[in-house]
Every structure is written in C-alpha cells, then in structure tokens.
Amino acid sequence: SISPASPTWRPASAPAGILPWPAKLNGVQVLVNNPPAHLYSERTDQNNFEIPSNAPQSGTADVQVIETATGRVLGDTTVVMNTVSPGVFTQTASGSGDGVIANSDGTLNTSANPVAAGSIVTIYMTGQGYISGMPPDGNVLGTALSTPYTPCVYVGGTGCVPPANVTYSGLAPTLVGIWQINVLIPKDVISVPTVPVQVFVQVNSLVSGGGGLGRPVYIYVKAPS
C-alpha cells in the first residue's frame, strides 16, 4: 500500500466478486515503474494494490499515485524489492497482534477459539513473490499453485516446525495475490488465552514481522482432546 501526500477524494473499493481488480479506481492509478498496478481499495490515506508480476525482484522500484483526469502525481516513493518478503496478515490490519489464521474447521483463530495442537491451520500472508504459472495480475487462478520453496514456519518454540508439517505453501486459489500456508501445529505447542504463542515465517534470511523482534503475530493453541 501507499499513502498519497494530498488526499482530496472519497474512499472506494474494487467491486466485490468482480475480477480482475481494476487498474484504475475512483479516478486514481498506482504505477509501479510506470505500468499500472491492479487496485483493491483506495481511500484518502492509503491505496492497496497488487505488485505487478513483472516488477523487479531486486534493487528498487518507483511507485506513484496518479490522478488520472489530470496526470497529477499525488504520491511518489521508492520501495526496496526482493524475491520474497513474508508478511502475515493480522486481524487488526496493523501488522501485529492476532494473525489471520483459520483453524482446521475454517473458523478464525482467536483467544476464544483456539486450535487444538496436532491440527492443521491455514495462515494467510503476503510476499510470496513471483511463481511461474501465476494468473494474470489482479486475478485468481482457481486452483492450487505451490511456491518453489518450503518456508520455515515457527509456531512457538525456538525452531521451525518439521518441513513435512508444511502441507501447502502457495497461492490461495480464490484470493488475489494471497499467500496461503497450511501447517500442522506440533502436539507439544500449547498456549493459554492470555499468553498466545508467536508465529512467523522465514524464507532464506527474510522473516515476517522481524522474526519476533519487530511486530509479533500470535496464534492460540489448546491441548488436544
């Protein structure tokens, strides 16, 4: 996302269920090294969009918010690019706190609805990077497409869960640009509502949330029945 310097318009979102996401929304475009990105939402202080699949995977990229009617530049910044940049979505959309994690029954993981240890959860993320066979920008594939790597997933403890516990890492079939990781929670991971355990994901040296040093993301785990 990028925040414009001089907001003067009303917020808007891409129409629900309409794909692909638009490359122009509410009279605004976001350009990434000139090509337009597909927009999910636009408001006075923030624009949410999908990084184009042909964006550079190293170095930097120029990101601009443009008022399409006039060509006026409303915001301009340079961002550092990488092949991957793991980030777990959070329920408050703040980047820290309780993660957007689905329990094995599809319900949201919360302090009042912990997952049983030994069960599979689904972690929703961003930053998986380019995957060969991805759908066109702003669209969904409708089927599974795995990442070319198996991420290291920490759920409490001090090390990654066994690689075999990561049963899927790839695009969410029905969500635009979303990284989905299905992981089996080890049976020895237990938390209590007031003290959840931290979850973060690492690919090579890149770690979500600062690897526990920056923005912690949490999951609630109960003893198996």
Long-range contacts (C-beta under 8 A, 24 or more apart in sequence): 1-46, 1-47, 1-48, 1-49, 2-30, 2-46, 2-47, 2-49, 2-63, 2-65, 2-75, 2-77, 3-45, 3-46, 3-47, 3-75, 4-44, 4-45, 4-47, 4-65, 4-74, 4-75, 5-74, 5-75, 5-76, 6-74, 7-43, 7-44, 7-45, 7-74, 8-44, 9-42, 9-44, 10-43, 10-44, 11-41, 11-42, 11-43, 11-44, 12-41, 12-42, 12-43, 13-40, 13-41, 13-42, 14-39, 14-40, 14-41, 19-138, 19-139, 19-140, 19-176, 20-136, 20-137, 20-138, 20-139, 20-176, 21-49, 21-50, 21-138, 21-139, 21-176, 22-138, 23-138, 24-68, 27-67, 27-68, 27-69, 28-65, 28-66, 28-67, 28-68, 28-74, 29-65, 29-66, 29-68, 30-63, 30-64, 30-65, 30-66, 31-62, 31-63, 31-64, 31-66, 32-61, 32-62, 32-63, 33-61, 33-62, 34-62, 37-137, 38-137, 38-138, 38-176, 40-176, 47-75, 50-137, 50-138, 50-176, 50-177, 51-177, 52-137, 53-130, 53-134, 53-137, 55-81, 56-81, 57-81, 57-82, 57-83, 57-129, 57-130, 58-82, 58-83, 82-129, 82-206, 83-129, 83-130, 84-127, 84-128, 84-129, 84-149, 84-203, 84-204, 84-206, 85-126, 85-127, 85-129, 85-206, 86-125, 86-127, 86-128, 86-151, 86-179, 86-200, 86-201, 86-202, 86-203, 86-206, 86-207, 86-208, 87-125, 87-126, 87-127, 87-208, 87-209, 88-123, 88-124, 88-125, 88-199, 88-200, 88-201, 88-208, 88-209, 88-217, 89-124, 89-125, 89-126, 90-217, 94-215, 95-209, 95-215, 96-209, 96-215, 96-216, 96-217, 97-216, 97-217, 97-218, 98-196, 98-217, 98-218, 98-219, 98-220, 99-123, 99-124, 99-199, 99-217, 99-218, 99-219, 100-124, 101-199, 101-219, 109-219, 109-220, 110-220, 111-193, 111-194, 111-196, 111-220, 112-193, 113-220, 114-191, 114-193, 114-220, 114-221, 114-222, 115-185, 115-219, 115-220, 115-221, 115-222, 116-185, 116-221, 116-222, 116-223, 116-224, 116-225, 117-185, 117-186, 117-187, 117-188, 117-189, 117-190, 117-221, 117-222, 117-223, 117-224, 118-184, 118-185, 118-186, 118-187, 118-224, 119-184, 119-185, 119-224, 120-167, 120-182, 120-183, 120-184, 120-185, 121-182, 121-183, 121-185, 121-219, 122-180, 122-181, 122-182, 123-153, 123-180, 123-181, 123-182, 123-183, 123-199, 123-201, 124-172, 124-175, 124-178, 124-179, 124-180, 125-178, 125-179, 125-180, 125-181, 125-201, 125-208, 126-177, 126-178, 126-179, 127-179, 127-208, 128-169, 128-170, 128-171, 128-179, 131-170, 131-171, 134-171, 135-171, 138-176, 139-176, 140-171, 140-173, 140-174, 140-175, 140-176, 141-171, 141-173, 142-173, 142-174, 143-173, 144-168, 144-170, 144-171, 144-173, 145-170, 145-171, 145-173, 146-170, 147-179, 149-203, 151-181, 151-201, 151-202, 151-203, 152-201, 152-202, 152-203, 153-181, 153-183, 153-199, 153-200, 153-201, 153-202, 154-198, 154-199, 154-200, 154-201, 154-202, 154-212, 155-183, 155-185, 155-186, 155-189, 155-197, 155-199, 155-219, 155-221, 156-189, 156-191, 156-197, 156-198, 156-199, 156-221, 157-186, 157-188, 157-189, 160-202, 161-185, 161-186, 185-219, 185-221, 187-224, 189-221, 190-221, 190-222, 190-223, 191-219, 191-220, 191-221, 191-222, 193-220, 196-220, 196-221, 197-221
